[in-house]
Amino acid sequence: MGSRSGKDSILMRKLGREMRLLRRHIDMLRAIRAEEPIGIIRLSEKMRQPQHKIRYSLRILEKDGLIKPSPEGALTTKKVDVFIDELDGMLKQVTKELKGINRLSRR
């Protein structure tokens, strides 16, 4: 087994991918909320993301009940406010966990 640098670490790459994906979903939710209803093409242009990534994020947001489709485009649901509050709490917890991990890594 060879050693990996931090950048090459499977764990680091996975964490980075998940963070970028969460960021894209949240950014998209913000864009939908600001301009609803909004369609895939307009979202793609606004977010400067390819349409297949927009479709994937829309699917995830719809599965979580945060958006719903309409003939004019995506619309947010009433669950968005609760989600944002829960996300805020979760991010505070993650920040606390990361600080703990950082302390462990410096020992």
N, C-alpha and C positions, 0 to 999 in steps of 0.2 A: 504494500500500500504506500503510495506516495503522499506527501503532505501537500495541502492546497493553501494558497494564499487566501486572505480574506475575500478578495474579489472573486476568486474561483470557487469559493465554498458553495456547496449545494444549498446549505441553509441560508447563506447570505443572498444568493440569487433568488431563492424562493421568497424570502422576506421582501426583497426589492420588488419583485413582480406583484406580489399581493398588495403592497402599499400603492404601487402605481395603478393597479386595477381599482382599488377602493377609491383612490383619488378621482379616477375617470368617472366612476359611477356617481360619486358625490357632485362633481362638477356638472355632470349631465343632469342630475336632479335639479341643481340650481338653475341651469339654463332652461329646463322645461318649465320650472316654476315661474321664471321671469318672463317667458314668452309663450306660455301655453295658449292654445294648442300649437304644437310645433312638430313638424314631420322629420323624417330621417334625413332627407337631403339638406334641409336648413340646419339641422343639428350638426350634420357632418361638416358643413361649411363653417358654422359658428365655432365649433370645437376643433376644427382642423384635424379631424380624425377620419379614417376611411369608414365607409358605410357599414362594412361588416363588423367593425368594432362598436359602432353606434347600435346596430341591431342586437349585438350580444348584451350590451349594457341595458338596453331597453327591456330585453327578455328578463334579465336579472331583477331590474326594478319592478317589472310587472309581477314576477313571481313573488316578490316581497310585498306586493299590494300597494306599492308607493306611487305607481302610475297606472293609468288605464288607457287603452287605445280609443280613439274616436276617428270618425272619417276625416277630420281636419288635422289630426296628429295626436301626439301624446298629451295627456292631462295628468296633473298630480291628483292624489286622493287625500282624504282627511287624515290618513295615517302618517303623512309626511311630518307633521308637527311632533307627533309622539316619537317618530323615528329620530328626528333631529335631537330631541332631548335625550333619548337613549344613546345616540351616537356620542353626544357630548360627554355623558357619563362614562361610556366605554373608552373613549379616547383619554380621559383622565386616568382611568385604571391602567390602560396600556402604557401611558407615560410613566406611571408609578412603577410598573413592571420593568420597563426598559431601564429606568434608573437603577433598579435592583440588579438587573443583568449587567449593567455597566459597572456597578460596584464589584460584582463577582469577577468580571473580566480583568479588573485592575489589581487583583490580589496576586 
